[in-house]
């Protein structure tokens, strides 16, 4: 099995955290106003460091209809959730557990590979730290 693309040494991968979705429009508006925005190649990521429960990821996805039909949007949603779960399970990024994330994908995300999505998140982690 190939090593995780974000792990530089042989440090262990932490247990996978649970993903909690935003439930109402108020949560989306709150993070949009107070969060730190970083524009990447495939998505815009907004982070609000508000440690609520450090065993979970609070994730909101804003996927516009322009990205594609319902099948494509659901595939993007599944891929982003999986990518976020793997990204936060890396020990270097564990300080982001419990924070709130809002991801707004761009139209070119559907053609992106898993490794490219992880690279964008890695870019975010470097900018955040």
C-alpha positions in Angstrom: 0.0 0.0 0.0 1.3 3.5 -0.9 2.0 5.9 1.9 -0.3 8.8 2.5 0.6 11.7 0.1 0.7 14.2 3.0 2.8 12.3 5.5 6.5 13.0 5.1 7.9 10.5 7.6 6.6 7.2 9.0 4.3 8.8 11.6 1.1 7.0 12.3 -2.2 8.0 10.8 -4.8 9.1 13.4 -8.2 7.5 13.6 -10.7 8.9 11.1 -12.8 11.6 12.5 -16.6 11.8 12.1 -17.9 14.4 9.6 -20.8 16.6 10.8 -22.6 18.6 8.1 -24.0 22.1 8.5 -27.8 21.9 9.1 -29.1 25.3 8.3 -28.4 28.5 6.4 -27.4 30.4 9.5 -24.3 28.2 9.9 -23.3 28.8 6.3 -23.7 32.6 6.7 -21.8 32.6 10.0 -18.7 30.9 8.6 -18.9 32.9 5.4 -18.7 36.1 7.5 -16.2 35.1 10.2 -14.0 32.5 8.4 -10.6 32.8 6.8 -10.9 32.3 3.0 -8.2 30.6 0.9 -8.6 30.1 -2.9 -7.1 27.0 -4.3 -7.1 25.5 -7.8 -10.2 23.3 -7.4 -12.1 24.9 -4.6 -12.5 27.8 -2.2 -12.0 26.8 1.4 -13.3 28.9 4.3 -12.1 28.0 7.8 -13.4 29.1 11.1 -11.2 28.0 14.0 -13.8 27.4 16.7 -12.9 24.3 18.5 -16.2 22.7 19.3 -15.5 18.9 19.5 -12.0 17.8 18.6 -13.1 14.3 17.5 -15.3 15.7 14.6 -15.0 17.7 11.4 -17.7 20.3 10.8 -18.1 20.5 7.1 -20.3 22.5 4.8 -20.4 22.0 1.0 -21.8 24.7 -1.3 -22.1 23.0 -4.7 -23.7 25.1 -7.4 -25.8 23.6 -10.1 -23.3 25.0 -12.7 -20.9 22.4 -11.5 -23.0 19.6 -13.1 -26.1 17.6 -12.7 -27.2 15.8 -9.5 -25.0 12.7 -10.1 -21.9 14.8 -10.6 -22.6 17.0 -7.6 -23.1 14.0 -5.4 -19.9 12.4 -6.6 -18.1 15.7 -5.9 -19.7 15.7 -2.4 -18.5 12.2 -1.7 -15.0 12.8 -2.9 -14.6 16.0 -0.9 -15.8 14.3 2.3 -13.4 11.5 1.9 -10.6 13.9 1.1 -11.3 16.0 4.1 -11.5 12.9 6.3 -8.0 11.7 5.1 -6.6 15.2 5.3 -7.5 15.8 9.0 -6.4 12.3 10.0 -2.8 13.3 9.3 -1.0 14.2 12.5 0.3 17.6 11.1 -3.2 18.7 10.4 -4.8 17.4 13.6 -4.9 20.9 15.1 -7.7 21.6 12.6 -10.0 19.0 14.2 -13.1 20.6 15.7 -12.9 23.6 13.3 -15.6 24.5 10.8 -14.9 24.2 7.1 -16.9 25.5 4.2 -15.9 24.2 0.7 -17.1 25.8 -2.5 -16.0 23.7 -5.4 -15.1 25.3 -8.8 -16.4 23.9 -12.1 -13.1 22.1 -12.9 -13.1 19.9 -9.7 -14.9 17.0 -11.4 -11.8 16.2 -13.5 -9.4 16.5 -10.5 -7.7 13.4 -9.2 -7.7 12.5 -5.5 -4.0 13.4 -5.2 -4.7 16.8 -6.7 -7.4 17.5 -4.2 -5.0 16.5 -1.4 -2.4 18.9 -2.8 -4.9 21.7 -2.7 -5.7 20.9 1.0 -1.9 20.7 1.7 -1.5 24.1 0.2 -4.3 25.3 2.6 -2.5 23.7 5.6 0.7 25.4 4.7 -1.0 28.8 4.4 -2.9 28.2 7.6 0.2 27.3 9.7 
